[in-house]
């Protein structure tokens, strides 16, 4: 298309701004065509000469072409281009003080800032700064982006105006390139173009709007080049709400630009932004700092507030918050005034100004740019609300490295996984592999995952080991006894044994001590062994099962002397720092304990460093060359480590190392019985640290040296306690996956349904936050509200609230309280098999309360009375309102009947609500425990009701566990606290729980809708599974709530089935209640609980909160088993 005449062109432009834009687009089309480019450039030169650049011509023709002089911004001796020729139109941002100040700030950087770099300018307007950057600094490529399509077309025209001279000839720079080789303009919402085209940037600059539009609806319009001039021009003055906390200061768009910039910027990349000082300097700098940037102010001045910008939105912000914006009266004013005063002054005709600063920012940890990108990639995938609490500002570089790595890993887990996977009780396989890998790589100890058992804490590991062996006498390092049961430390079960040798031990203990102070310490340590008070126990006072623990000094020569004299069956000790450097003290301990037949658990927590340059460790040096003897194990707690003191310092996890397979299996099983599982998030955190250290270290190319086996023969060692082995053999523990097998777990109390976004957001936010206050993790007010609204539980000033990693741990402490009191635990037939096994392992007296099929195996008044008439000091465990395992519900009337009977007999009642909150029919009716208990007047003061609970099901947190216990009886509170060693929830867990309980209180749709959805899924699945089981010959009790139902394999019992054995060929077995679980698992891979777990003879439990495909597979496994038995 030929160019029209000059007169026709200008006449067209006079019609309107839209007409002028249309005419200019035609010129641009000819500029883009190499054949007509020269002619079009000459035409524009003639237009510039014809109309000039006055305001009058701008109003007449709706555009103007003007020169911007660059030499005013340059240092003396600048040899480059003196000016740029640029066109402006009414619908785009017109160059003014704001953009000139920005360009001046860019010039404060050294000349190398943009040289040969890939650069992007955000909010390029008519493109003059983009072109100026390319002209002065010769970047390899500079992109100009703007959301206004007319701005982009105008920018292209300006590029041709400066890439070609007035005669239409190319203008070459010193590298023989033109601006067309270096510059591109694209319509883009911030950095969307770079993300879509996978462009990585080294520099990002921006001069973008920082005032909220007073008319929010206007910002929701579709942005097209045919939109009105007024609307398109407003895009250069105002921004919309972006969903960031900085929105309240008008900085939301810059906040989004920074976060988008993180996703496309290269390591060592720099961002430079023009920022109005209206919100205050601290607010501006905080925007960058909390996203992990170092920020430098390059330039600051004052500029007049644009007359066409309405600041009323800032007045509204001031009205609703304590924040005050900073304006000045004129350019000379030095006292700030607030937005409201500035608005009034401006309306009265005064001129107002504000500070204008140019900030340069760079990630504090350039080596962590990938991890920071992962964090913000997660936030953009539906978790923008978390961004407001994110704080990546760290003074300490090592803290930053550690926390950023974990946040990136956690972000990837939460983004890519819809639920937390099932992990074996011994600990996450990945985590145990990483521990073994660290030992192998840094200390040359060739371990594997099956040598490592993970625990919530060191104290739990130690107590678990003592319960597993139940030694008559144990010597424990005095630094490690603080969390052991008080009874173990006050028992006199060895009274009269070796007491006659007390003076001999005392003299031996201090024989080599030369100073008076050390003499006194050694003497007191030895005397402490015998001079301990006696404790009057409840019951018959029998000490048959009593574990006696003797405290001992850590110094190895004193410890060894005590071992030789007292000949304990178990020794648990650490090592003094000076002794841990070499292996001699450890070898001596190994030899002495082997000689006397003692089991040795050596704690290396204080000497174990999670570092890329760990110090010398004598124990690990020994293990690098010698296999750990079967009588010894290593204990290591990961908390308050030198390298971990400033990041999640109280987040604890521990592990035990044993190279004896029988010890490993026994420790794993006892861990499952007593604790359930170690918090998965804790394993993720420390696993991330191990992974980072392994990534840092180069693999050893040399084969590990041959390790020696122990040669000395050991005398008879104490074996596992008979009671412990009996429980571990009888308990139905989780079936662990082996190689080449795939198991479906319908035998675990965990939901594998998708975690809602609000839960993931709360989890991530809890770790992203810094300096959380006590009030932010004080969950007691929320728990009070929860139990009052859910169960009507009575609360007064004496009520005690206790929290733990899970309800299982709290239950175990209650069992110990019962034992101390001489009580008897009474479990209804149809109880949580895990709790029953735990009570047996802890050696509690247990009574089974028979229940009947007619009542759905619920407790009835008659069943309860028959048992309580025979039992002294009864403790009753009740699962409710939702009953695990049957999935039935105790109504308010039914629980009132049960509690009335319990009050009559003075029973202590523990109601476990852990499996409640997912009732299929919302009209079932809530409990009113306060009303019920107010009517019960028990003549027996021992009657009380305690509430045990967990929130992983009702709050849909999956494997993120949290348990609470509410006690209303002072005697029980005192008894509970006499048993230390409770695995308490970390502050991040409490923060998460409080956030979710807050959503629940506010009836927030994001959580309540998800709870409703999950409940509907479970109700549907319950019907599906029930029908499948019935079709396959099972007798089913229809569930009403929760994760599980029970069914009896009536048509399978006493039938023969062939089962493949792991060690031999297939064998034929007769199906009975005791082997039905194993038969189903071996033939189909489906894991369920049998009648020995449910306590209901013949009835198996199936949990249904599986991932969709897993549940469908489980149904097919049920049908498959029917076919196998049928054959």
Secondary structure as UniProt FT lines:
FT   HELIX           6..15
FT   HELIX           17..32
FT   TURN            34..36
FT   HELIX           37..51
FT   TURN            52..53
FT   HELIX           55..61
FT   STRAND          63..69
FT   HELIX           71..73
FT   TURN            76..77
FT   STRAND          83..89
FT   TURN            90..91
FT   HELIX           97..106
FT   TURN            107..108
FT   HELIX           111..113
FT   TURN            114..116
FT   STRAND          118..122
FT   TURN            125..126
FT   HELIX           128..137
FT   STRAND          141..146
FT   HELIX           149..163
FT   TURN            166..167
FT   TURN            174..175
FT   HELIX           179..182
FT   STRAND          183..187
FT   TURN            190..191
FT   HELIX           192..196
FT   TURN            197..198
FT   STRAND          201..206
FT   HELIX           216..220
FT   TURN            225..226
FT   HELIX           229..234
FT   TURN            235..237
FT   HELIX           245..249
FT   HELIX           252..264
FT   STRAND          265..276
FT   HELIX           277..279
FT   HELIX           281..289
FT   TURN            290..292
FT   STRAND          293..304
FT   TURN            307..308
FT   HELIX           312..320
FT   STRAND          327..329
FT   TURN            330..332
FT   HELIX           339..347
FT   TURN            348..349
FT   STRAND          352..363
FT   HELIX           366..368
FT   HELIX           369..380
FT   TURN            381..382
FT   HELIX           384..387
FT   TURN            388..389
FT   HELIX           397..416
FT   TURN            425..426
FT   HELIX           429..443
FT   HELIX           449..451
FT   STRAND          452..455
FT   HELIX           458..469
FT   STRAND          473..477
FT   HELIX           478..480
FT   TURN            482..483
FT   HELIX           486..490
FT   TURN            493..496
FT   HELIX           499..501
FT   HELIX           502..509
FT   TURN            510..512
FT   HELIX           516..528
FT   TURN            529..530
FT   TURN            539..540
FT   TURN            544..545
FT   STRAND          548..552
FT   HELIX           556..566
FT   STRAND          570..573
FT   HELIX           577..580
FT   HELIX           584..596
FT   STRAND          599..603
FT   HELIX           605..607
FT   TURN            612..613
FT   HELIX           618..625
FT   TURN            630..631
FT   STRAND          632..638
FT   HELIX           642..644
FT   TURN            645..646
FT   TURN            649..650
FT   STRAND          653..657
FT   HELIX           661..674
FT   HELIX           680..696
FT   HELIX           722..730
FT   TURN            739..740
FT   STRAND          744..745
FT   HELIX           757..768
FT   HELIX           774..776
FT   HELIX           780..791
FT   TURN            797..798
FT   STRAND          800..804
FT   HELIX           807..821
FT   STRAND          824..828
FT   HELIX           833..841
FT   TURN            842..843
FT   STRAND          845..849
FT   HELIX           853..855
FT   HELIX           861..868
FT   TURN            869..870
FT   STRAND          874..879
FT   TURN            884..886
FT   HELIX           892..905
FT   STRAND          908..912
FT   TURN            914..915
FT   HELIX           922..924
FT   HELIX           929..935
FT   TURN            941..942
FT   STRAND          944..950
FT   TURN            952..956
FT   TURN            958..959
FT   STRAND          963..967
FT   HELIX           970..977
FT   HELIX           987..1001
FT   TURN            1002..1003
FT   HELIX           1005..1031
FT   TURN            1032..1033
FT   STRAND          1035..1037
FT   STRAND          1044..1048
FT   TURN            1050..1054
FT   STRAND          1056..1059
FT   STRAND          1067..1070
FT   TURN            1073..1075
FT   HELIX           1076..1084
FT   STRAND          1086..1087
FT   HELIX           1091..1094
FT   TURN            1097..1098
FT   STRAND          1099..1103
FT   HELIX           1108..1126
//
